[in-house]
Amino acid sequence: MINYKNILSSTVQDIKPSGIRKFFDIANTMEDVISLGVGEPDFRTPWQVRSAGIHSLEQANTRYTSNKGLEALREEISVYTKRKYGISYNPETEILVTVGGSEAIDMALRAITEPGDEIIIPQPSYVCYEPITRLAGGVPVIIHTKAENDFKVTPEELKQAISEKTKALILPYPCNPTGGIMGKEDLEQLAEILQDTDIVVISDEIYAELTFDNIKHTSAASIPGMRERTVLINGFSKTFSMTGWRLGYACAPEPLLNEITKIHQYAIMCAPTTSQYAAIEALRSCDDVVRDMVEEYDMRRKLIVKGFNQLGLTCREPKGAFYAFPSIQSTGLTSEEFCERLLYSKKVAVVPGTAFGDSGEGFIRASYCYSLLHIEKALHLIGEFLEELKNN
Amino acid sequence: MNNKILKLLENNARMSNETISAITGLTEEETKHRIENMEDNGIIRGYKALIDWERVEDSYVSAIIELKVIPKARLGFEEIAAHIAQYPNVESVFLMSGACDLCVIVKCKTFHEVSAFVAKELAVIEGITSTATQFIMRRYKDFGIELSSADDDGRGNISL
């Protein structure tokens, strides 16, 4: 009989399944849950985008595209990054269309990592960076960002994390789960430290369009001296409510992008063709739709942040993405205890901060990809839960 | 700011002043004051529940009735429109461009009641030259809400 332990890669086996898997399974099978738990927009993909996808199917545009993606789409991406963030990328040589931002992260890390290379990862952050680093043979070096710094990477923290072996820094801003962003000045300070090094920056800017309080997103690649070392990653899932279409892209200087494309070519071939046609329409005609969605998120954001603070769960104002990240330290519970008890007693689902790294302890992530009415209901139930905690 | 309040109330007339103030950044007192002002000067005409009567046993029959009308000198369509608007089962009266002049939406208990209303009340009004009644058989979307769509949006309860 085969001993599967012997045939599976030790690197893969060493990657622990997320500790909260069980909690997730319970939450996802429970009925009538009032959830603030999901990381994807509630809005539908804008109609004109769906229509463009349908049209491409009617035209039988269902074959492989070029490895890098449709030329027309790469051209639109080039126009878009210039228009939105002031950075020019050559659609022929510096842009790759990928299967979601996730693939771009994987390909970029694989393209640069030698065994033992250190990859600096700020946490709390999205869950994929650490395991992908390990799969690529790299060693994750974690920066534990802090609430009092609005979960930014500070110059001191970066300096401390850098060693001889540092290959890359991941910048996950605007940040899931903290809602933190890195502004122009913040990025300039990091750029100063990185100049004259060979450290690559993998900037995951998937939430770039979802910033609030009239703050316009600054791309890491737009900072002087940063473009040459940055792999800029973005995608369609969050901005255009296109999670299921699985489409993203990477922009980088040609020598980097060529090697990333090489892996993509062998592993993936090309991103889904229908999604690529739809994405062209998204970039061309959805500014108004996106603006309306951001306005709606902003109302929800204000409601949920005020709600948590009124309940005594200190919540900083998230400046980007669509999550509130309140502290639950006042309850004396761990993040996981809080979430489990809340789920069982009130059927409200939120995600423990620890799902995003150890430094998420003491926090919960509440998504506001829900209607105002839904958020009010959930806040009310969380209020009841906190009352009951006090009285027990 | 008033526009923002109106949009919020248009989506949910039962939204509390507390919630509106959290979203707009106004104080609760000011929110209350602004809403009362808009009620007083007729911008907010009332608050109604959006009911999917098809889900209720005691349901209604609705019809759209197109009327052709000879307008009166000086008064145009106003007099007839105002007259029709007084019937309690008339939900809406619109002046239209195109083939018909007035469009009336009525809500009655039964088909019979609608036909009786058209035959005995509308058709006999002086100046109305023809009526065309179209019954609403099923509502898929009304008040801007998709009535047939499922509540579950397929996202599950939790994901990273």
Chai-1 contact restraints between the chains, C-beta under 6 A:
chainA,res_idxA,chainB,res_idxB,connection_type,confidence,min_distance_angstrom,max_distance_angstrom,comment,restraint_id
A,F24,B,I158,contact,1.0,0.0,6.0,A-B,restraint_1
A,A27,B,N157,contact,1.0,0.0,6.0,A-B,restraint_2
A,A27,B,I158,contact,1.0,0.0,6.0,A-B,restraint_3
A,N28,B,G156,contact,1.0,0.0,6.0,A-B,restraint_4
A,N28,B,N157,contact,1.0,0.0,6.0,A-B,restraint_5
A,N28,B,I158,contact,1.0,0.0,6.0,A-B,restraint_6
A,V33,B,N157,contact,1.0,0.0,6.0,A-B,restraint_7
A,S35,B,N157,contact,1.0,0.0,6.0,A-B,restraint_8
A,G37,B,N157,contact,1.0,0.0,6.0,A-B,restraint_9
A,G37,B,I158,contact,1.0,0.0,6.0,A-B,restraint_10
A,V38,B,R155,contact,1.0,0.0,6.0,A-B,restraint_11
A,V38,B,S159,contact,1.0,0.0,6.0,A-B,restraint_12
A,G39,B,S159,contact,1.0,0.0,6.0,A-B,restraint_13
A,G39,B,L160,contact,1.0,0.0,6.0,A-B,restraint_14
A,V127,B,L160,contact,1.0,0.0,6.0,A-B,restraint_15
A,M299,B,I23,contact,1.0,0.0,6.0,A-B,restraint_16
A,K302,B,A22,contact,1.0,0.0,6.0,A-B,restraint_17
A,K302,B,I23,contact,1.0,0.0,6.0,A-B,restraint_18
A,L303,B,A22,contact,1.0,0.0,6.0,A-B,restraint_19
A,L303,B,I23,contact,1.0,0.0,6.0,A-B,restraint_20
A,K306,B,A22,contact,1.0,0.0,6.0,A-B,restraint_21
A,A349,B,N157,contact,1.0,0.0,6.0,A-B,restraint_22
A,A349,B,I158,contact,1.0,0.0,6.0,A-B,restraint_23
